[in-house]
């Protein structure tokens, strides 16, 4: 199963708007219950850094672009991200216990 990570920092003044967009996105994802994905958003405590993890089951296309709230989240990230444009990076899972399996 492919696992993707997006990691970035945002400007201080964009943190609240981004957190709101993340919460809205997860409510929309939960309402639609797409099959074959696992999705998490994390933030190291007290920082402006965010990490998104997405695991897709074999043969499953990413459903997030089809969810309006997820598209708005991407636009919010683009507005507030500092530095390089965040892009998904594939990860090799070397070990996991009940997190990515």
Residue pairs with C-beta under 8 A, 6 or more apart in sequence:
1 55
1 56
1 57
1 58
1 100
2 55
2 56
2 90
3 53
3 54
3 55
3 90
3 91
3 93
3 100
4 53
4 54
4 55
4 56
4 88
4 89
4 90
4 91
5 51
5 52
5 53
5 54
5 88
5 89
5 91
6 51
6 52
6 54
6 86
6 87
6 88
6 89
7 49
7 50
7 51
7 52
7 86
7 89
8 49
8 50
8 77
8 81
8 82
8 83
8 84
8 86
9 47
9 48
9 49
9 50
9 81
9 82
9 83
10 18
10 48
10 50
10 77
10 80
10 81
10 82
11 48
11 80
11 82
12 48
13 80
14 48
14 76
14 79
14 80
15 48
15 80
17 76
17 79
17 80
18 50
18 73
18 76
18 77
18 80
19 43
21 69
21 72
21 73
21 76
21 77
22 41
22 50
22 73
24 69
24 72
24 73
25 67
25 69
25 70
25 72
25 73
26 39
26 41
27 69
28 67
28 68
28 69
28 70
29 39
29 64
29 67
29 69
29 70
32 63
32 67
34 63
34 67
35 57
35 60
36 56
36 57
36 59
36 60
37 54
37 55
37 56
37 57
37 60
37 62
37 63
37 64
38 53
38 54
38 55
38 100
39 52
39 53
39 54
39 55
39 64
40 52
40 53
41 50
41 51
41 52
41 53
42 50
42 51
42 52
42 53
43 49
43 50
43 51
44 51
48 82
50 77
54 62
54 64
54 88
55 100
56 62
64 70
65 71
77 86
78 85
93 100
